[in-house]
Amino acid sequence: MRSTTPNDVHATSDAVILDVREPGELAQARIEGTLDIPLGELVERVAEVPSDTTVYVLCHAGGRSAQAAQYLESRGIDAVNIDGGIVAWHRAGLPVILGGAS
């Protein structure tokens, strides 16, 4: 499984980011424009994940997104784990919407 940094993903134009956190976590902090599918729903909703581009997978700190990326790879999807998750994204000073999902 490949992984990358939040800065590298942010610098990628038109990056597809799959956020596998739960709705309550998204309500606290989220990245605008992500595809939001909780890890527990990924198997039944995998058809919603693009298969024709690289998908960057995000969670809180990197554990669930690593699991999701491995699963997506097993389905033939080019998936890359975002190291450190939303925590590292926020610490890097990248744009985050705090306090509510839109």
N, C-alpha and C positions, 0 to 999 in steps of 0.2 A: 504494500500500500504506500502510495506517495503522500507526502505532506508538504505544506508550504506555510509561509508566514502571512499574517494579516496584511502587512504592507505590500507584499507581492500580489495578493489577490486584489487589493484596492487599486493597485497600479495597472491591473489587467482590464482593458476596455471591454465592456459588455460581459463581465464575468457573471455566470449563473451561480448564485449562492443558495444552497439548500440548508435551511435552518431546521434542525431536528429537535429543538427544544419544545417543551410543553407550552400551551397557551398562557399560563400564568407567568412563565419566564419571559415570554415575548412581551407581555404587558409591562414588565419592568424595564426592559432594554431590548431594542431591536435595530436591525439595519434595514434601511428603506430598500424596497424592491426585491426582497428575498422570497424564495419559494418556501413556504412554511408547512412542513409535514412532520409531526411528532414521530420520534423513533418507533414508538409502539404501533404506529399506523403505516409505516413505510412499506411493509410487505404488501398490504392490500392496496396501497396508493402508488406503487412504483411506476405505474403507467403515466403518472403525472410528471415524472422526472425526465427531462430531455435526454435522449440517447444519442443525439447528433453533435454534442459539444461537451467540453469538459465541465463537470459540475464540482464546485467547491463546497465542501460540507462543513457546517458549523454547529457547535453546541455551546454549552457553558464554558467548559475548560478543555475539551478535546477528546474525552473518552467515548461518549455516545457517537460523536461524529466519526471517530475512527471505526467503530462498529458499522455505522451506516455506510461509510466509504467502502469497507470490505464487502458488505452485502451488494452494493451497487456494482462493484467490480465483478462480482460473481455472476451478475446479470448482463455483463458486457458493456456497462456504462463506465466511461472514463471519469473516475471520481478521485478527488484529492482532498485530504483532510486539512483543515485549517488549524495549525498548531495553536494551542492555548485558548481557542474558542472566542466567545464574545468578550471574555475577560481580557485577553491579550489584545483584541481589536480595540477595545476602549482604552486600555493602557497605552497603546500606540498613538492615541490621539486621533484616531480615525472617526468618521461621522457615525454617531449612534443616536437613535431617538430614545430618550429616556422618559419613563413614566406613562407609557400608554401606547397601545398598538393603534394604528390608523386603518 
